[in-house]
Amino acid sequence: MSKSESILRGLCLIAGPLLMAISTFFWQNDGRYTPVGGTFVALSTLFWIIGWMALFDMAKTKMPRYATWGLLVAIFGCISGSNFGFADFYSYVFKIPHEVYLQRLAEYPISSNILLFQSGPLFPLSLLVLGFVFMKIRVVPLWVSILICAGAILFPLSRISRIANLAHASDLLMLLPMVFIGWNYLRGNFEYSKNYQVKNLF
């Protein structure tokens, strides 16, 4: 891993959850995103994908199968998140009421579930599993793993309930550990080798 790649990963680990946290400030009264919020969601997933690559590489040495297949699942969850951002963007621009939005999606259950409803939980689920994996392999401090798990649990609860303060708390719980890991990537605290061992984090 080159120094440039390490810097890119560090920036993406910070930018992804940061943009997602900003998007939550652009909820409508019904909990859907405004066009600005939907744009932030879609952009955040771009950085999250690179961030996922960095996170799963940290587990590659000790859990190679999980690191390989888990990354695929996590990226699928990111794509679903981006789809939610686009869906809210279009429904706002074309003035589609939420009830109509749900009715129309129900007419295409297979596509709706693949693109949105069933694939959406893959994002927080991937984050939750990753947090437990980090606890096991001890590649980051324990408090980082705990915050990752807490953010992953709170994320779907906040999005389902559409409670803004709960969503902000979830965003913060995801942002803090990612900033920590991203900052260490920026500082070069990950060996530029296939082992991806962490230096000076404990």
C-alpha positions in Angstrom: 0.0 0.0 0.0 1.5 3.3 -1.1 1.5 6.5 0.9 -1.0 8.1 -1.5 -3.4 5.2 -1.1 -3.1 5.5 2.7 -3.9 9.2 2.5 -6.9 8.5 0.2 -8.2 5.9 2.6 -7.8 8.1 5.6 -9.7 11.0 3.9 -12.5 8.7 2.7 -12.9 7.2 6.2 -13.5 10.7 7.5 -15.5 12.1 4.6 -18.0 9.2 4.3 -19.5 9.3 7.8 -19.1 13.1 8.0 -21.2 13.7 4.8 -23.7 11.2 6.1 -23.9 13.1 9.4 -24.5 16.4 7.5 -27.3 14.8 5.5 -29.3 14.1 8.6 -29.7 17.9 9.1 -31.7 18.0 5.8 -34.6 15.7 6.8 -38.1 16.8 5.9 -40.9 16.6 8.5 -41.7 13.0 7.4 -38.1 12.0 7.8 -37.3 11.8 4.1 -34.3 13.7 2.7 -34.5 17.0 0.9 -32.6 17.2 -2.4 -29.6 18.6 -0.5 -29.8 15.8 2.0 -30.2 13.1 -0.7 -27.2 14.6 -2.4 -25.1 14.3 0.7 -26.2 10.7 1.2 -25.2 9.7 -2.3 -21.9 11.5 -2.1 -21.1 9.9 1.3 -21.5 6.4 -0.1 -18.8 7.1 -2.6 -16.3 7.8 0.2 -17.8 5.0 2.4 -16.9 2.4 -0.3 -13.2 3.4 -0.2 -13.5 3.5 3.5 -14.9 -0.1 3.6 -11.9 -1.3 1.5 -9.6 0.2 4.2 -11.5 -1.3 7.1 -11.8 -4.8 5.6 -8.1 -4.8 4.6 -7.3 -4.4 8.3 -9.0 -7.8 8.9 -7.5 -9.5 5.8 -4.5 -11.1 7.5 -6.4 -12.8 10.4 -9.7 -13.3 8.7 -9.2 -13.4 4.9 -12.5 -15.0 3.9 -14.5 -12.5 6.0 -12.5 -9.6 4.6 -13.2 -10.7 1.0 -16.9 -11.6 1.1 -17.8 -9.1 3.8 -16.5 -6.3 1.7 -18.9 -7.3 -1.1 -21.9 -7.2 1.3 -20.8 -3.9 2.7 -20.5 -2.3 -0.7 -24.0 -3.6 -1.6 -25.3 -1.9 1.5 -23.6 1.4 0.4 -25.3 1.2 -3.0 -28.6 0.7 -1.3 -28.0 3.8 0.9 -27.2 5.8 -2.2 -30.5 4.6 -3.8 -32.4 5.9 -0.8 -30.8 9.3 -1.3 -31.7 9.3 -5.0 -35.3 8.1 -4.2 -35.9 10.9 -1.8 -34.3 13.4 -4.2 -36.7 12.3 -7.0 -39.8 12.2 -4.8 -39.1 15.7 -3.6 -38.4 17.1 -7.0 -41.4 15.5 -8.6 -43.6 16.3 -5.5 -44.5 12.6 -4.9 -46.4 12.2 -1.6 -44.9 9.6 0.8 -48.0 7.4 0.6 -47.9 7.4 -3.2 -44.1 6.7 -3.1 -44.7 3.6 -1.0 -47.7 2.4 -3.1 -45.7 2.7 -6.4 -42.7 0.8 -4.9 -45.1 -1.9 -3.7 -46.0 -2.5 -7.3 -42.4 -3.6 -8.0 -41.6 -5.7 -4.9 -38.6 -7.6 -6.2 -36.8 -4.6 -7.5 -37.8 -2.5 -4.5 -36.4 -5.0 -2.1 -33.2 -5.6 -4.0 -32.5 -1.9 -4.5 -33.9 -0.5 -1.2 -35.7 -2.4 1.6 -33.9 -5.7 1.9 -30.4 -4.5 0.9 -30.6 -1.3 3.1 -29.9 -3.2 6.4 -26.7 -4.6 5.0 -24.9 -1.3 5.7 -25.4 -1.2 9.5 -25.2 -5.0 9.7 -21.8 -5.0 8.0 -20.7 -2.3 10.4 -21.9 -4.3 13.4 -20.1 -7.5 12.4 -17.0 -5.5 11.6 -17.1 -4.0 15.1 -17.2 -7.5 16.6 -14.4 -8.7 14.3 -12.2 -5.8 15.4 -12.9 -6.7 19.0 -11.7 -10.2 18.3 -8.5 -9.4 16.3 -7.7 -6.3 18.3 -6.6 -4.3 15.4 -7.9 -1.1 17.0 -8.5 -0.1 20.6 -11.6 -1.6 22.2 -13.4 1.7 22.6 -13.3 2.1 18.8 -14.9 -1.3 18.3 -17.6 -0.6 20.9 -18.5 2.8 19.2 -18.7 1.1 15.8 -21.1 -1.5 17.2 -23.2 1.1 19.0 -23.5 3.3 15.9 -24.5 0.2 13.8 -27.2 -0.7 16.3 -28.6 2.8 16.6 -28.5 3.5 12.8 -31.5 1.4 11.7 -33.4 2.4 14.9 -33.0 6.1 14.1 -33.9 5.7 10.4 -37.0 3.6 11.1 -38.3 5.8 13.9 -37.3 9.0 12.0 -36.3 10.7 15.2 -33.8 13.4 14.3 -31.9 13.5 17.6 -31.5 9.7 17.5 -30.1 9.9 14.0 -27.6 12.6 15.0 -26.5 10.4 17.9 -26.1 7.4 15.5 -24.1 9.6 13.1 -21.8 10.8 15.8 -21.2 7.2 17.1 -20.2 6.2 13.5 -18.1 9.3 12.8 -15.9 9.2 15.9 -14.3 5.8 15.4 -13.9 6.4 11.7 -12.2 9.7 12.3 -9.8 7.9 14.7 -9.0 5.2 12.1 -8.9 7.6 9.2 -6.5 9.9 11.1 -4.2 7.0 11.8 -4.2 6.2 8.1 -3.3 9.8 7.3 -0.4 9.6 9.8 0.9 6.5 8.3 0.2 4.3 11.3 -0.6 1.4 9.1 2.3 -0.6 7.8 2.6 -0.4 4.0 2.6 -4.2 3.7 0.1 -7.0 3.1 -0.2 -7.4 6.9 -1.8 -4.0 7.5 -0.7 -4.1 11.1 -1.4 -1.0 13.3 1.4 0.9 15.0 1.1 3.1 18.0 -2.7 2.8 18.5 -2.5 1.2 21.9 
